[in-house]
Structures are given as structure tokens and as C-alpha cells.
Amino acid sequence: MKSYRPWRENYLVFGSPYIGEEEKAEVLACIDSHWLGSGPRVQRLEEEFRKYVGAPLAVAVNSCTAALHLSLRELHLEPAAEVITTAMTFCASANAIVHAGLKPVFADCDRRTMNIDPAEIARKITPRTRALLPIHFAGRPCDMKPILEMAERYSLRIVEDCAHAIESTYDGRHCGTFGDYGCFSFYVTKNMTTAEGGMVVSRDERSSNRIKMMALHGMSVDAWRRFSDQGYVHYQVLEPGFKYNLTDLAASLGLHQLARIEKLFPLRQRLWDFYHKELADLPLILPAPVPENMRHGLHLFTCLVDDRRTKVTRDEVLRGMHDLRIGCGVHYTALHLQPYYRDTFGYQAGDLPNVEYIGARTFSIPFSAALSEEDASDVVKGLKTILG
Ligand SMILES: Cc1ncc(COP(=O)(O)O)c(C=O)c1O
């Protein structure tokens, strides 16, 4: 197997976050306040995030996985009701469906946009279908118009997986505000981070309050109020909830990450354009052009190795880039062929040709606002060395 000699001194970490002095100062201030758990900073982050995406309500949680789980539970569907999603996603999207006692049904994606194909959703609808879970893959909005029309026609609920789509809009409206719930991730590699964290945005006050309650043990009074300077308040356990609350320590990062998010967007746009220009002649299929009515959130820069033009495989690219001290990701291999989903739901190779085509060829290159121009040039140089 071919190996490559690196020229970089340090390893270029995939998805390294951009953390500023403001975050560091806020974390220290939070520590000095002696209030590290869920409290005023979480409340501020909920309010700021709600305003940023233009949603009526927002509840902070400790991951997008938790956000998806609580949202799906809050649909109050009958056991094993079918939820259509795509297998071109991270396992958390489908795991949350299973944890909510529901059945994930995978529809194929579009080969170019990598998003769920509305025509394939239509093919998967049965009398047991109750909800749709579209994923705005890599930050590119799904085609929401036909998805909303289908939901209307068949009375389906919608939970949007916006893990990649913090800045994404469709027809001028923020992703996450089309469905009943929009679930965001603030994981370390995301466009804004709280190390681990997430948010559920929604419209219905009653269910938003229930999500908040279920994120903290199903208790009637949240921790902040229990222990605040207003004196101890007794709580009631109204349901067996979960431990999904975000901490103030985490929100300390999030507040400044969110405040900076639109300033970093043009940096990633520049990087996006740079990669498109510099990689155009390599045997790669680059991200599809973005229509006028969408704002791509620019979360991942995913490339497919074009096996019609090279004998180098995706895994050889991954290994070669690693040799060159450049970290890459894979988003994603086909989820329906992972052992649990294959064996439990009876999927097999050939069921979702586009997901499988992408899953066998895709890799993601470092694409963070924290990248220097030199880092970005190294990524291009690395790919040219391996594929040129
Ligand atoms: C599409 C998608 N959905 C959900 C998640 C889960 O996010 P979290 O790590 O915040 O639980 C991820 C995480 O990477 C993701 O990529």
C-alpha cells in the first residue's frame, strides 16, 4: 500500500472549533458565579438562539440526540408508528426514532444533493406512516416544499434534524422552523459549539414546556428555581423524565459562539469557494450547486471519489491524508446496512442505491472557520498528491 511522507508538523484536526477570548472569559465568569448547572446562561442562550432562527420557542438540551428523542416522544404516536427518514445520516437520527418506540423507515436520498428525495418519501408512505424526519445534510436545506405538501396531504408530523443546519434557510426561512420541531447540535465539530449540546425549537408552548420538563427528570420545577436565591422550592415528579439539560458552563461557550456565527460564515464561504476552485480538476465529485432559494449552512465539505476517473479508493484517500497529517471524516456510510438496522429491519445492499453509492465514496475534508489559509492549502496539496 502506498504511503506518503508528511510535510506538516502538527496534525490538522478534522472539525476543530473556533473558540475566542470571549468564550474563555465567559467560562471563567460562570465558574466564578458558582452556578455551573442549568441557569441564567442557558436561559439567555435559549432566548438568543430562538431569536436567531426566528422560532417562537426554544429549549436547550445536552445534545441533538436528546433533542430528537424528546421531540419524537412529544409527537405521542402509537408504538411502532413509522417515521420516514434517510439512511444518509448519522446513526443518532434513527437511534432516536427507535428510542422513542417508533420504527425508522429509510428512504433513498438524491445522489447530488445527498438530501432525502421527496419522490422516495412518497414511495415509502404506508397507512402506518405518522411522521417525517428530514436531515438537512451538510447544511444544505432539504427541498421543504414537496415535503410540507406531503405532510399536509397525509397528516404527517415533521421533526427536522438540523444538526448540520444552524445557518441554513429555505425560501428565506430558517431550517428547523418548518416542522413541529427543529433539533440542533452544538457538538464540538458543529458550526457553533458548547462541546456537547443541542436545542429544540418549536411553536407550541405546552409541548415546549413538556420537553423542558422531560429534559430534567420530568420534574415540575427546574434546578435553577429549586436552588435559586428565592429559597428552596419543592418539586413534583410528573413523569419519568431524562437527564438531558444543558449546563451554564456549556452555555457560556454557546452564547459567544452564537454571537459570532454570522461573522464566521463568510470565512467558510471563502473556504468553500477555494476548495471548489482548487479541487475542480481532481477525480472528485464536489458538493452540488445551491439554488437561489436556499442558504447552505456550509457545515461539511463532502467529496465523492469519482471511480470513473481514478483507481484510488476512498479508504486510500483517508489513509493517505492521515499519512500527510490531515484528518478527514466520513459522512456517512449507509446507515441501513449497519448491523443493527440491517438485521432488525431487514435491509440489504441494493435497497437504497444512492445512499450506498455515496456511502462507498464519500469523505469530508477539514472545513472549519478555525482553518488558516496554510491549512486549507495543505488540504488541497494533500488531495493533489494522492489523486493528482
Ligand atoms: C445528522 C446528525 N443528526 C444528529 C446528530 C447528533 O448530534 P449530537 O452529537 O449533538 O447528539 C449528529 C451528530 O453529529 C448528526 O450529524
The ligand as a Tripos MOL2 file, in Angstrom:
@<TRIPOS>MOLECULE
LIG
   16    16     1     0     0
SMALL
NO_CHARGES

@<TRIPOS>ATOM
      1 C1        -27.2400   14.4860   11.1800 C.3       1 LIG1
      2 C2        -26.9830   14.3820   12.6500 C.ar      1 LIG1
      3 N1        -28.0120   14.2120   13.4870 N.ar      1 LIG1
      4 C3        -27.8370   14.1340   14.8120 C.ar      1 LIG1
      5 C4        -26.5930   14.2170   15.3700 C.ar      1 LIG1
      6 C5        -26.4270   14.0970   16.8470 C.3       1 LIG1
      7 O1        -25.9070   15.2680   17.3860 O.3       1 LIG1
      8 P1        -25.3290   15.2720   18.8810 P.3       1 LIG1
      9 O2        -23.9290   14.7840   18.8210 O.co2     1 LIG1
     10 O3        -25.4170   16.7250   19.2930 O.co2     1 LIG1
     11 O4        -26.2170   14.4060   19.6860 O.co2     1 LIG1
     12 C6        -25.4850   14.4050   14.5480 C.ar      1 LIG1
     13 C7        -24.1360   14.4950   15.1370 C.2       1 LIG1
     14 O5        -23.1350   14.6230   14.5250 O.2       1 LIG1
     15 C8        -25.6780   14.4860   13.1520 C.ar      1 LIG1
     16 O6        -24.6400   14.6570   12.3280 O.3       1 LIG1
@<TRIPOS>BOND
     1     1     2 1
     2     2     3 ar
     3     2    15 ar
     4     3     4 ar
     5     4     5 ar
     6     5     6 1
     7     5    12 ar
     8     6     7 1
     9     7     8 1
    10     8     9 2
    11     8    10 1
    12     8    11 1
    13    12    13 1
    14    12    15 ar
    15    13    14 2
    16    15    16 1
@<TRIPOS>SUBSTRUCTURE
     1 LIG1         1 GROUP 0 **** ****
